[in-house]
Amino acid sequence: MKIAVLIGSIRQGRQSHKIGYYLSQQLNDKHHEVEVLDLATISLPMLEERVGKHPQLPDAALKMSHQLHTADAIILVTPEYHGSFSGVLKNAMDYFSAEFHKKVIGVVGVSAGKFGGINAVQQLSQVVINIGAYCVPTRLLVPEIYGAFNEKQELVNEHTLRSSQKFLDEFEWLASAINGKKMATAS
Ligand SMILES: Cc1cc2nc3c(=O)[nH]c(=O)nc-3n(C[C@H](O)[C@H](O)[C@H](O)COP(=O)(O)O)c2cc1C
């Protein structure tokens, strides 16, 4: 499958990207075609108008639209900020609509504390439903992110290692089921 991993943290000294790149590598190892859409490297302005309505859509939005459109399934990674998901991720998501429609979306939350971004994940899951996507019921919560990876960027937290595998298994299962159905309907 073709999978897009959208990383919704651009903070100086950010940590959330680590789990995004880790999941991408895991999916690569399983022979999926993975594209990381890291908002820290994408110059996406604050939304003035959506794809399809903006008279002069920013190039970054046009490129992202194509990347999301061609993805079979998507993973969203967000830090928890003030009890919700990041503003930069919401701004990016608001550009798009059809790009998400009937796609399987896995949600990943990150926090420095013990709760793994549960509030961010709950609220982001609600948005995922509102954009007409299929939210993977198993969400990945990554607590205590500052100690979760070592200096070589290897995931060393046993709990997060196990929960990441469970999350990826569920994500792959649902994504392949929905994509199988789409292919069967198209043929
Ligand atoms: C503006 C801001 C608000 C935050 N609010 C919360 C919060 O509500 N709950 C929480 O568990 N962590 C909160 N944090 C800490 C994040 O969990 C922490 O920054 C973590 O490393 C994940 O985000 P990062 O990708 O920015 O590093 C907040 C951090 C920032 C910068």
The ligand as an ORCA input file, in Angstrom:
! r2SCAN-3c Opt
* xyz 0 1
  C       2.104     24.931     23.769
  C       2.269     23.601     24.447
  C       1.208     23.079     25.138
  C       1.316     21.814     25.739
  N       0.219     21.278     26.352
  C       0.275     20.012     26.803
  C      -0.903     19.383     27.310
  O      -1.976     19.944     27.331
  N      -0.805     18.102     27.740
  C       0.385     17.424     27.711
  O       0.413     16.245     28.096
  N       1.507     17.997     27.215
  C       1.482     19.255     26.762
  N       2.622     19.846     26.231
  C       3.890     19.119     26.205
  C       4.019     18.200     24.989
  O       3.457     16.984     25.366
  C       5.503     18.056     24.596
  O       5.912     19.223     23.920
  C       5.852     16.820     23.823
  O       7.244     16.797     23.643
  C       5.193     16.587     22.465
  O       5.228     17.686     21.607
  P       6.463     18.163     20.638
  O       6.354     17.453     19.340
  O       6.222     19.621     20.545
  O       7.751     17.840     21.334
  C       2.536     21.108     25.658
  C       3.614     21.669     24.960
  C       3.483     22.898     24.349
  C       4.638     23.452     23.558
*
